[in-house]
Amino acid sequence: AIEAARPEPNNKAFLVEAHIVLADAQRVVGNIDAARGALDRAMQIAESIGTKAILAQVFAALAATFHAGPGETSARATELFREAGRLASEAGDAEGAVRWTHLGRMRDAQHSG
């Protein structure tokens, strides 16, 4: 069963997910630069795949990383969450679209209020 669950070595979607997980771990320990590096690689791979659902996941992970950064980069999180929501919606991922659009709106309200 474990062998069946292993991804193909060249499975680009799996590589994107692995870079997102690595970025999350780096973000949690406060290594924002390493997190962004992992997400840059994830974005490159996701763009080569061209699937909106996968791109939405990378944008959401980038938004979370920008949210963890200093003030001016934190403001970028709103745009990234909105883009993640838009891409998820276009991909038919209603749950992701609602979640990421909502996070973008919450961040926007925090900055304006």
GUTI-671657 format. One record per atom (N, C-alpha, C): residue number from 1; residue in three letters; atom name; x negated, y negated, z negated. Coordinates in pm, 1 decimal, always signed. Last residue first. Example, Ala and Ser with C-alpha at 12.3 -4.5 7.8 and 13.67 -1.06 7.14 Angstrom:
2
[gudo 2; SER; N; [-1285.0; +225.0; -708.0]]
[gudo 2; SER; CA; [-1367.0; +106.0; -714.0]]
[gudo 2; SER; C; [-1290.0; -3.0; -787.0]]
[gudo 1; ALA; N; [-1319.0; +569.0; -780.0]]
[gudo 1; ALA; CA; [-1230.0; +450.0; -780.0]]
[gudo 1; ALA; C; [-1320.0; +330.0; -780.0]]
END
This chain:
113
[gudo 113; GLY; N; [+892.2; -4962.7; -862.4]]
[gudo 113; GLY; CA; [+966.4; -4998.8; -982.1]]
[gudo 113; GLY; C; [+879.7; -5004.0; -1099.0]]
[gudo 112; SER; N; [+741.0; -4882.6; -653.4]]
[gudo 112; SER; CA; [+817.2; -5006.1; -637.8]]
[gudo 112; SER; C; [+885.6; -5050.7; -765.5]]
[gudo 111; HIS; N; [+617.1; -4648.3; -737.0]]
[gudo 111; HIS; CA; [+533.3; -4759.8; -692.6]]
[gudo 111; HIS; C; [+610.1; -4891.0; -682.5]]
[gudo 110; GLN; N; [+834.4; -4489.8; -801.5]]
[gudo 110; GLN; CA; [+735.6; -4518.4; -904.8]]
[gudo 110; GLN; C; [+650.5; -4639.7; -866.1]]
[gudo 109; ALA; N; [+956.9; -4465.0; -552.3]]
[gudo 109; ALA; CA; [+1026.8; -4535.0; -660.9]]
[gudo 109; ALA; C; [+930.4; -4572.6; -773.4]]
[gudo 108; ASP; N; [+764.0; -4308.6; -422.5]]
[gudo 108; ASP; CA; [+795.9; -4442.5; -371.4]]
[gudo 108; ASP; C; [+864.4; -4525.3; -479.5]]
[gudo 107; ARG; N; [+783.3; -4075.2; -569.2]]
[gudo 107; ARG; CA; [+657.9; -4150.5; -571.7]]
[gudo 107; ARG; C; [+680.9; -4293.4; -524.1]]
[gudo 106; MET; N; [+1041.7; -3999.0; -496.0]]
[gudo 106; MET; CA; [+1009.7; -4024.8; -636.4]]
[gudo 106; MET; C; [+882.5; -4108.2; -647.8]]
[gudo 105; ARG; N; [+1008.3; -3959.9; -219.8]]
[gudo 105; ARG; CA; [+1097.9; -4065.6; -268.4]]
[gudo 105; ARG; C; [+1069.3; -4100.6; -413.7]]
[gudo 104; GLY; N; [+832.4; -3741.8; -222.4]]
[gudo 104; GLY; CA; [+794.1; -3867.2; -159.3]]
[gudo 104; GLY; C; [+878.8; -3983.4; -207.2]]
[gudo 103; LEU; N; [+993.4; -3550.6; -347.1]]
[gudo 103; LEU; CA; [+869.8; -3594.8; -412.6]]
[gudo 103; LEU; C; [+820.2; -3726.4; -353.2]]
[gudo 102; HIS; N; [+1193.0; -3527.5; -147.1]]
[gudo 102; HIS; CA; [+1227.4; -3575.7; -281.4]]
[gudo 102; HIS; C; [+1102.2; -3625.9; -354.6]]
[gudo 101; THR; N; [+1042.4; -3415.0; +57.3]]
[gudo 101; THR; CA; [+1103.8; -3546.1; +77.9]]
[gudo 101; THR; C; [+1139.0; -3608.6; -56.8]]
[gudo 100; TRP; N; [+977.5; -3170.5; -63.5]]
[gudo 100; TRP; CA; [+871.4; -3266.0; -33.3]]
[gudo 100; TRP; C; [+924.7; -3405.5; -4.2]]
[gudo 99; ARG; N; [+1236.1; -3048.8; -104.9]]
[gudo 99; ARG; CA; [+1138.6; -3064.6; -213.6]]
[gudo 99; ARG; C; [+1038.1; -3175.6; -181.8]]
[gudo 98; VAL; N; [+1355.3; -3051.7; +153.0]]
[gudo 98; VAL; CA; [+1418.7; -3119.9; +39.5]]
[gudo 98; VAL; C; [+1316.3; -3148.8; -69.1]]
[gudo 97; ALA; N; [+1167.1; -2901.5; +300.4]]
[gudo 97; ALA; CA; [+1206.2; -3036.2; +342.9]]
[gudo 97; ALA; C; [+1265.8; -3115.0; +227.3]]
[gudo 96; GLY; N; [+1163.5; -2656.8; +164.9]]
[gudo 96; GLY; CA; [+1043.5; -2740.9; +168.8]]
[gudo 96; GLY; C; [+1077.1; -2884.1; +205.6]]
[gudo 95; GLU; N; [+1431.0; -2576.4; +220.4]]
[gudo 95; GLU; CA; [+1382.5; -2590.3; +82.9]]
[gudo 95; GLU; C; [+1259.1; -2680.3; +76.7]]
[gudo 94; ALA; N; [+1440.7; -2564.4; +502.9]]
[gudo 94; ALA; CA; [+1525.1; -2659.6; +430.0]]
[gudo 94; ALA; C; [+1474.8; -2682.7; +288.5]]
[gudo 93; ASP; N; [+1262.3; -2523.2; +754.3]]
[gudo 93; ASP; CA; [+1238.3; -2491.4; +613.4]]
[gudo 93; ASP; C; [+1313.6; -2592.8; +528.1]]
[gudo 92; GLY; N; [+1262.5; -2584.5; +1019.5]]
[gudo 92; GLY; CA; [+1375.4; -2509.9; +968.2]]
[gudo 92; GLY; C; [+1359.2; -2465.2; +824.0]]
[gudo 91; ALA; N; [+1071.8; -2750.0; +1115.3]]
[gudo 91; ALA; CA; [+1041.4; -2607.1; +1122.5]]
[gudo 91; ALA; C; [+1156.8; -2520.7; +1072.4]]
[gudo 90; GLU; N; [+1174.4; -2997.2; +1054.6]]
[gudo 90; GLU; CA; [+1166.0; -2960.3; +1196.3]]
[gudo 90; GLU; C; [+1137.8; -2811.7; +1215.0]]
[gudo 89; SER; N; [+1136.3; -2983.5; +776.0]]
[gudo 89; SER; CA; [+1270.1; -2993.9; +832.9]]
[gudo 89; SER; C; [+1270.8; -2949.6; +979.2]]
[gudo 88; ALA; N; [+857.7; -2982.4; +762.9]]
[gudo 88; ALA; CA; [+932.7; -2867.5; +712.0]]
[gudo 88; ALA; C; [+1074.2; -2866.5; +770.0]]
[gudo 87; LEU; N; [+803.0; -3236.6; +866.9]]
[gudo 87; LEU; CA; [+757.4; -3117.4; +937.7]]
[gudo 87; LEU; C; [+833.3; -2993.2; +893.5]]
[gudo 86; ARG; N; [+922.0; -3396.0; +665.4]]
[gudo 86; ARG; CA; [+965.0; -3405.8; +805.4]]
[gudo 86; ARG; C; [+927.2; -3280.5; +882.7]]
[gudo 85; GLY; N; [+774.7; -3320.7; +437.6]]
[gudo 85; GLY; CA; [+919.1; -3301.1; +444.0]]
[gudo 85; GLY; C; [+972.0; -3303.5; +585.2]]
[gudo 84; ALA; N; [+519.9; -3407.4; +513.3]]
[gudo 84; ALA; CA; [+541.8; -3265.3; +484.5]]
[gudo 84; ALA; C; [+691.1; -3233.5; +493.2]]
[gudo 83; GLU; N; [+572.4; -3681.4; +526.2]]
[gudo 83; GLU; CA; [+533.8; -3609.5; +648.0]]
[gudo 83; GLU; C; [+553.9; -3459.4; +630.1]]
[gudo 82; ARG; N; [+623.9; -3729.0; +253.8]]
[gudo 82; ARG; CA; [+728.6; -3754.1; +354.4]]
[gudo 82; ARG; C; [+698.7; -3680.0; +484.1]]
[gudo 81; PHE; N; [+374.8; -3666.9; +142.8]]
[gudo 81; PHE; CA; [+492.1; -3588.7; +105.0]]
[gudo 81; PHE; C; [+604.2; -3607.3; +207.4]]
[gudo 80; LEU; N; [+222.6; -3870.8; +267.0]]
[gudo 80; LEU; CA; [+194.0; -3730.7; +295.8]]
[gudo 80; LEU; C; [+310.5; -3640.3; +257.2]]
[gudo 79; GLU; N; [+329.2; -4103.5; +156.7]]
[gudo 79; GLU; CA; [+333.7; -4082.2; +301.8]]
[gudo 79; GLU; C; [+314.8; -3935.5; +336.3]]
[gudo 78; THR; N; [+265.4; -4056.6; -116.1]]
[gudo 78; THR; CA; [+403.9; -4077.9; -72.5]]
[gudo 78; THR; C; [+418.1; -4048.6; +76.1]]
[gudo 77; ALA; N; [-14.2; -4047.1; -125.7]]
[gudo 77; ALA; CA; [+63.0; -3925.0; -150.3]]
[gudo 77; ALA; C; [+206.2; -3939.0; -101.5]]
[gudo 76; ARG; N; [-123.0; -4297.0; -113.8]]
[gudo 76; ARG; CA; [-113.9; -4222.0; +12.4]]
[gudo 76; ARG; C; [-29.0; -4096.2; -3.2]]
[gudo 75; ALA; N; [-149.4; -4370.6; -377.7]]
[gudo 75; ALA; CA; [-40.3; -4430.4; -299.5]]
[gudo 75; ALA; C; [-19.4; -4356.7; -167.2]]
[gudo 74; SER; N; [-385.8; -4246.7; -449.7]]
[gudo 74; SER; CA; [-260.5; -4191.7; -500.8]]
[gudo 74; SER; C; [-142.2; -4245.8; -421.1]]
[gudo 73; THR; N; [-575.0; -4414.2; -352.8]]
[gudo 73; THR; CA; [-552.9; -4289.5; -280.9]]
[gudo 73; THR; C; [-424.3; -4223.1; -327.1]]
[gudo 72; GLU; N; [-553.4; -4621.3; -538.9]]
[gudo 72; GLU; CA; [-524.5; -4649.7; -398.2]]
[gudo 72; GLU; C; [-505.9; -4522.3; -317.6]]
[gudo 71; GLY; N; [-595.8; -4470.8; -803.4]]
[gudo 71; GLY; CA; [-484.0; -4554.8; -762.9]]
[gudo 71; GLY; C; [-457.0; -4569.8; -614.9]]
[gudo 70; PRO; N; [-756.6; -4142.4; -760.8]]
[gudo 70; PRO; CA; [-742.8; -4277.7; -815.6]]
[gudo 70; PRO; C; [-633.0; -4357.4; -744.6]]
[gudo 69; GLY; N; [-570.4; -3825.8; -732.1]]
[gudo 69; GLY; CA; [-683.6; -3916.5; -718.2]]
[gudo 69; GLY; C; [-658.6; -4053.2; -778.3]]
[gudo 68; ALA; N; [-344.1; -3677.4; -735.0]]
[gudo 68; ALA; CA; [-437.1; -3656.8; -845.7]]
[gudo 68; ALA; C; [-554.6; -3754.3; -842.8]]
[gudo 67; HIS; N; [-230.0; -3746.4; -494.5]]
[gudo 67; HIS; CA; [-159.3; -3784.7; -617.2]]
[gudo 67; HIS; C; [-252.7; -3773.5; -737.9]]
[gudo 66; PHE; N; [-399.2; -3615.3; -323.4]]
[gudo 66; PHE; CA; [-405.7; -3761.4; -328.1]]
[gudo 66; PHE; C; [-338.3; -3813.0; -454.4]]
[gudo 65; THR; N; [-308.4; -3355.2; -380.8]]
[gudo 65; THR; CA; [-447.9; -3391.8; -407.8]]
[gudo 65; THR; C; [-463.4; -3543.0; -413.4]]
[gudo 64; ALA; N; [-46.7; -3363.3; -293.4]]
[gudo 64; ALA; CA; [-73.8; -3331.1; -433.7]]
[gudo 64; ALA; C; [-215.3; -3371.1; -471.7]]
[gudo 63; ALA; N; [-94.9; -3414.6; -21.7]]
[gudo 63; ALA; CA; [-22.9; -3512.4; -104.0]]
[gudo 63; ALA; C; [-49.5; -3488.6; -251.9]]
[gudo 62; LEU; N; [-218.6; -3176.5; +55.0]]
[gudo 62; LEU; CA; [-293.6; -3302.5; +60.9]]
[gudo 62; LEU; C; [-227.7; -3408.4; -26.4]]
[gudo 61; ALA; N; [+1.6; -3007.4; +24.4]]
[gudo 61; ALA; CA; [-117.2; -2985.9; -59.5]]
[gudo 61; ALA; C; [-205.7; -3111.0; -60.2]]
[gudo 60; ALA; N; [+165.8; -3115.0; +224.8]]
[gudo 60; ALA; CA; [+210.2; -3115.9; +85.2]]
[gudo 60; ALA; C; [+92.1; -3096.2; -10.0]]
[gudo 59; PHE; N; [+8.9; -3061.9; +451.9]]
[gudo 59; PHE; CA; [+40.6; -3200.5; +415.8]]
[gudo 59; PHE; C; [+85.0; -3210.7; +270.5]]
[gudo 58; VAL; N; [+15.4; -2781.2; +444.1]]
[gudo 58; VAL; CA; [-112.8; -2851.8; +428.0]]
[gudo 58; VAL; C; [-88.0; -2996.7; +388.2]]
[gudo 57; GLN; N; [+286.5; -2732.6; +486.8]]
[gudo 57; GLN; CA; [+222.7; -2684.8; +364.4]]
[gudo 57; GLN; C; [+91.5; -2758.3; +338.6]]
[gudo 56; ALA; N; [+318.0; -2838.9; +743.5]]
[gudo 56; ALA; CA; [+389.0; -2898.8; +630.6]]
[gudo 56; ALA; C; [+325.9; -2857.7; +498.6]]
[gudo 55; LEU; N; [+169.3; -2658.0; +896.1]]
[gudo 55; LEU; CA; [+121.9; -2795.6; +882.5]]
[gudo 55; LEU; C; [+188.8; -2864.7; +763.6]]
[gudo 54; ILE; N; [+345.3; -2442.4; +877.4]]
[gudo 54; ILE; CA; [+211.0; -2432.4; +817.9]]
[gudo 54; ILE; C; [+151.7; -2571.2; +799.7]]
[gudo 53; ALA; N; [+564.5; -2543.6; +1015.6]]
[gudo 53; ALA; CA; [+581.0; -2496.4; +878.1]]
[gudo 53; ALA; C; [+445.8; -2488.3; +806.7]]
[gudo 52; LYS; N; [+464.2; -2598.3; +1273.8]]
[gudo 52; LYS; CA; [+503.9; -2707.7; +1185.4]]
[gudo 52; LYS; C; [+517.8; -2664.4; +1040.7]]
[gudo 51; THR; N; [+182.1; -2460.0; +1419.5]]
[gudo 51; THR; CA; [+312.2; -2429.2; +1360.9]]
[gudo 51; THR; C; [+348.3; -2534.9; +1257.5]]
[gudo 50; GLY; N; [-74.1; -2478.9; +1526.5]]
[gudo 50; GLY; CA; [+31.6; -2563.1; +1581.0]]
[gudo 50; GLY; C; [+170.9; -2536.1; +1527.0]]
[gudo 49; ILE; N; [-329.6; -2369.6; +1504.2]]
[gudo 49; ILE; CA; [-214.0; -2280.1; +1511.8]]
[gudo 49; ILE; C; [-95.6; -2355.2; +1572.8]]
[gudo 48; SER; N; [-486.0; -2592.9; +1487.2]]
[gudo 48; SER; CA; [-514.6; -2499.0; +1595.9]]
[gudo 48; SER; C; [-401.3; -2398.5; +1613.2]]
[gudo 47; GLU; N; [-382.3; -2706.3; +1256.6]]
[gudo 47; GLU; CA; [-362.0; -2775.5; +1384.0]]
[gudo 47; GLU; C; [-389.4; -2683.3; +1501.7]]
[gudo 46; ALA; N; [-478.8; -2520.9; +1070.7]]
[gudo 46; ALA; CA; [-334.6; -2536.0; +1091.1]]
[gudo 46; ALA; C; [-304.7; -2605.2; +1223.5]]
[gudo 45; ILE; N; [-755.2; -2571.7; +1087.1]]
[gudo 45; ILE; CA; [-702.9; -2440.4; +1126.3]]
[gudo 45; ILE; C; [-553.8; -2450.9; +1156.5]]
[gudo 44; GLN; N; [-760.9; -2837.3; +994.7]]
[gudo 44; GLN; CA; [-818.9; -2800.6; +1124.5]]
[gudo 44; GLN; C; [-760.9; -2668.4; +1174.9]]
[gudo 43; MET; N; [-644.6; -2806.7; +739.7]]
[gudo 43; MET; CA; [-577.2; -2887.0; +841.9]]
[gudo 43; MET; C; [-629.9; -2852.2; +981.6]]
[gudo 42; ALA; N; [-838.9; -2655.2; +607.3]]
[gudo 42; ALA; CA; [-704.7; -2599.5; +625.6]]
[gudo 42; ALA; C; [-630.9; -2673.9; +736.5]]
[gudo 41; ARG; N; [-1044.8; -2844.9; +606.4]]
[gudo 41; ARG; CA; [-1061.7; -2720.7; +682.4]]
[gudo 41; ARG; C; [-925.2; -2656.3; +708.8]]
[gudo 40; ASP; N; [-925.4; -3030.4; +437.5]]
[gudo 40; ASP; CA; [-966.3; -3071.7; +572.4]]
[gudo 40; ASP; C; [-981.7; -2948.9; +662.1]]
[gudo 39; LEU; N; [-902.7; -2877.1; +207.9]]
[gudo 39; LEU; CA; [-781.5; -2912.6; +281.2]]
[gudo 39; LEU; C; [-811.8; -2966.5; +420.6]]
[gudo 38; ALA; N; [-1167.2; -2859.2; +127.9]]
[gudo 38; ALA; CA; [-1094.6; -2735.9; +158.8]]
[gudo 38; ALA; C; [-969.5; -2766.2; +240.4]]
[gudo 37; GLY; N; [-1210.1; -3135.5; +82.6]]
[gudo 37; GLY; CA; [-1289.0; -3061.7; +181.6]]
[gudo 37; GLY; C; [-1219.1; -2933.2; +224.1]]
[gudo 36; ARG; N; [-1035.9; -3185.6; -127.9]]
[gudo 36; ARG; CA; [-1010.9; -3249.0; +2.5]]
[gudo 36; ARG; C; [-1088.8; -3180.0; +113.5]]
[gudo 35; ALA; N; [-1165.1; -3034.0; -324.4]]
[gudo 35; ALA; CA; [-1027.7; -3002.8; -285.6]]
[gudo 35; ALA; C; [-997.3; -3061.9; -148.5]]
[gudo 34; ALA; N; [-1405.1; -3169.8; -348.1]]
[gudo 34; ALA; CA; [-1406.8; -3031.6; -298.9]]
[gudo 34; ALA; C; [-1267.2; -2989.3; -253.2]]
[gudo 33; ASP; N; [-1302.9; -3412.9; -452.4]]
[gudo 33; ASP; CA; [-1375.6; -3411.1; -324.8]]
[gudo 33; ASP; C; [-1380.0; -3271.1; -264.8]]
[gudo 32; ILE; N; [-1188.6; -3331.8; -698.4]]
[gudo 32; ILE; CA; [-1102.8; -3382.1; -591.1]]
[gudo 32; ILE; C; [-1173.3; -3379.2; -455.5]]
[gudo 31; ASN; N; [-1211.2; -3150.1; -938.1]]
[gudo 31; ASN; CA; [-1306.9; -3166.7; -829.0]]
[gudo 31; ASN; C; [-1230.5; -3206.2; -701.9]]
[gudo 30; GLY; N; [-1042.6; -3084.6; -1147.0]]
[gudo 30; GLY; CA; [-1085.2; -3223.0; -1130.7]]
[gudo 30; GLY; C; [-1185.5; -3248.4; -1020.9]]
[gudo 29; VAL; N; [-931.7; -2840.8; -1166.8]]
[gudo 29; VAL; CA; [-1052.5; -2861.9; -1248.5]]
[gudo 29; VAL; C; [-1111.2; -3001.8; -1227.6]]
[gudo 28; VAL; N; [-723.3; -2874.5; -984.5]]
[gudo 28; VAL; CA; [-691.6; -2849.3; -1125.4]]
[gudo 28; VAL; C; [-812.8; -2875.0; -1214.8]]
[gudo 27; ARG; N; [-862.4; -2894.0; -742.9]]
[gudo 27; ARG; CA; [-787.4; -3009.3; -794.1]]
[gudo 27; ARG; C; [-760.8; -2994.9; -943.5]]
[gudo 26; GLN; N; [-958.7; -2634.7; -713.0]]
[gudo 26; GLN; CA; [-1053.8; -2745.6; -725.7]]
[gudo 26; GLN; C; [-985.1; -2868.7; -784.5]]
[gudo 25; ALA; N; [-714.6; -2498.1; -683.3]]
[gudo 25; ALA; CA; [-803.5; -2466.7; -794.9]]
[gudo 25; ALA; C; [-903.2; -2579.6; -818.9]]
[gudo 24; ASP; N; [-621.5; -2615.9; -446.4]]
[gudo 24; ASP; CA; [-544.0; -2628.4; -570.3]]
[gudo 24; ASP; C; [-631.6; -2602.0; -691.8]]
[gudo 23; ALA; N; [-820.6; -2529.2; -268.1]]
[gudo 23; ALA; CA; [-803.7; -2672.0; -295.8]]
[gudo 23; ALA; C; [-725.2; -2694.5; -425.2]]
[gudo 22; LEU; N; [-768.5; -2253.8; -268.5]]
[gudo 22; LEU; CA; [-898.2; -2304.0; -313.8]]
[gudo 22; LEU; C; [-888.0; -2452.0; -350.8]]
[gudo 21; VAL; N; [-513.1; -2261.1; -154.5]]
[gudo 21; VAL; CA; [-530.9; -2207.6; -290.0]]
[gudo 21; VAL; C; [-662.6; -2256.3; -348.9]]
[gudo 20; ILE; N; [-580.6; -2363.9; +98.0]]
[gudo 20; ILE; CA; [-487.6; -2437.1; +11.0]]
[gudo 20; ILE; C; [-502.8; -2390.6; -133.4]]
[gudo 19; HIS; N; [-744.2; -2161.6; +196.8]]
[gudo 19; HIS; CA; [-801.9; -2294.8; +175.0]]
[gudo 19; HIS; C; [-711.4; -2379.6; +85.0]]
[gudo 18; ALA; N; [-552.2; -1956.7; +215.6]]
[gudo 18; ALA; CA; [-669.0; -1940.9; +128.1]]
[gudo 18; ALA; C; [-733.9; -2074.8; +97.4]]
[gudo 17; GLU; N; [-378.0; -2060.8; +408.5]]
[gudo 17; GLU; CA; [-329.6; -2037.1; +272.5]]
[gudo 17; GLU; C; [-446.3; -2024.5; +174.6]]
[gudo 16; VAL; N; [-553.1; -2055.5; +628.8]]
[gudo 16; VAL; CA; [-495.6; -2182.5; +582.8]]
[gudo 16; VAL; C; [-451.1; -2167.9; +437.8]]
[gudo 15; LEU; N; [-594.9; -1779.9; +649.0]]
[gudo 15; LEU; CA; [-707.4; -1869.2; +619.1]]
[gudo 15; LEU; C; [-658.7; -2005.0; +569.7]]
[gudo 14; PHE; N; [-338.8; -1694.8; +720.6]]
[gudo 14; PHE; CA; [-395.4; -1650.7; +593.3]]
[gudo 14; PHE; C; [-511.5; -1741.2; +552.6]]
[gudo 13; ALA; N; [-324.9; -1809.4; +972.4]]
[gudo 13; ALA; CA; [-230.0; -1853.4; +869.9]]
[gudo 13; ALA; C; [-280.7; -1813.1; +731.5]]
[gudo 12; LYS; N; [-521.1; -1663.7; +1112.9]]
[gudo 12; LYS; CA; [-542.3; -1805.5; +1082.0]]
[gudo 12; LYS; C; [-447.1; -1857.1; +974.7]]
[gudo 11; ASN; N; [-660.4; -1369.6; +1091.1]]
[gudo 11; ASN; CA; [-528.4; -1426.5; +1068.7]]
[gudo 11; ASN; C; [-544.4; -1571.2; +1022.3]]
[gudo 10; ASN; N; [-878.4; -1210.4; +1135.9]]
[gudo 10; ASN; CA; [-868.7; -1335.9; +1211.1]]
[gudo 10; ASN; C; [-732.8; -1402.5; +1196.0]]
[gudo 9; PRO; N; [-838.6; -980.6; +976.1]]
[gudo 9; PRO; CA; [-954.0; -1068.4; +953.1]]
[gudo 9; PRO; C; [-944.6; -1204.5; +1022.6]]
[gudo 8; GLU; N; [-503.0; -944.0; +857.1]]
[gudo 8; GLU; CA; [-599.3; -924.7; +964.4]]
[gudo 8; GLU; C; [-715.4; -1021.0; +943.8]]
[gudo 7; PRO; N; [-452.9; -892.4; +503.3]]
[gudo 7; PRO; CA; [-431.3; -962.9; +630.9]]
[gudo 7; PRO; C; [-535.0; -920.7; +734.2]]
[gudo 6; ARG; N; [-322.0; -617.5; +317.8]]
[gudo 6; ARG; CA; [-438.2; -699.1; +356.9]]
[gudo 6; ARG; C; [-413.0; -765.3; +491.4]]
[gudo 5; ALA; N; [-114.6; -446.3; +283.2]]
[gudo 5; ALA; CA; [-92.6; -586.4; +246.8]]
[gudo 5; ALA; C; [-208.1; -676.5; +287.0]]
[gudo 4; ALA; N; [-214.2; -199.1; +345.9]]
[gudo 4; ALA; CA; [-110.6; -254.9; +433.3]]
[gudo 4; ALA; C; [-88.5; -402.7; +405.8]]
[gudo 3; GLU; N; [-383.5; -156.9; +129.1]]
[gudo 3; GLU; CA; [-440.6; -171.9; +263.3]]
[gudo 3; GLU; C; [-339.9; -236.3; +358.1]]
[gudo 2; ILE; N; [-196.9; -122.3; -73.3]]
[gudo 2; ILE; CA; [-285.4; -239.5; -76.1]]
[gudo 2; ILE; C; [-344.1; -264.5; +61.5]]
[gudo 1; ALA; N; [-81.5; +119.9; +0.0]]
[gudo 1; ALA; CA; [+0.0; +0.0; +0.0]]
[gudo 1; ALA; C; [-85.9; -126.3; +0.0]]
END
